[in-house]
Amino acid sequence: MKRLAPFAAFALLSLSSCSGLSVAHAYLAADQATFDAIAPEYERYVQTDEHIDEAGKAARMRTILTWKKRLEAQAK
């Protein structure tokens, strides 16, 4: 594991040194891509799972909504 640390540091430095690309921007882009891939399918699962009660569904939907709002706020 210690042998990977220099490579990870180099990768972060490389990302941050690219013009117009920062580590924060790269993280936001990755988080948005993760949301786009996971949220729609997860929402369908939550809405159709008969074993989740309404309170559980509401809580899970709030999780998706807060994730989306956080992404939108950071994109501004």
N, C-alpha and C positions, 0 to 999 in steps of 0.2 A: 504494500500500500504506500509506503514512504517513497517508493521508486516512482509512483505515479504523480506525486505532488508537483514536481517541476514541470511535467507535461500539462497538468491542469492550470498551473500558473501561467505558462506560456500561452495556452489557449485563451485564457481570459485577457491577457495582455494583447494578444493578436486581435481579438474581437474589439477591444476598446480602442485600438489604434487605427482601425479601419475608419475612413472618413464617413461621417454621418451615422456610424453604428457604435453604440455604447453597449456595455454589458446590461444596463437597465433596459435599453431598447430591445436587445436580443432576448432578455428574459420575458419582457412583455409580449413580444412576437411569439415566443414559444408557449407562453401561457394562453394566448389567444388561440393558437392552433390546437392546443390541448382542449380548450373549451369547445371549439368548433367540432372537434372529433368526438368528444364524450357527451356533452350536454344534451344534444338532441336524442340520442339513443337512451341515455339515462332517464330523461324526462318521459319518453314513451314507456320505458320499463316501469317507472314509478306509477304512472297513470293506469297501467293495465294489470299490475300485480294485485291479485285479489287478497293476498296475505298481509298487505299493508293497510292499516286503518286510515281514516281520513286525517287524523292528527299527524300520523307518520308521513303521509303523502304531503301534507302542508309543510311540514318541517323540511322535507327533502326538496320541495319546490323552492322554499326560501333559500336553501343552500345554493341552488342553481341561480336564482335571481341575484343574490348578493355577489356571487362570483362574476356574473355578467356586469353588474353595476360597478364593481371594482375595476374591471377591465375598461369599461367605458370612461370612468373617471381618470384613469391613468393614461388613456389615449389622448386626452385633451391637452 
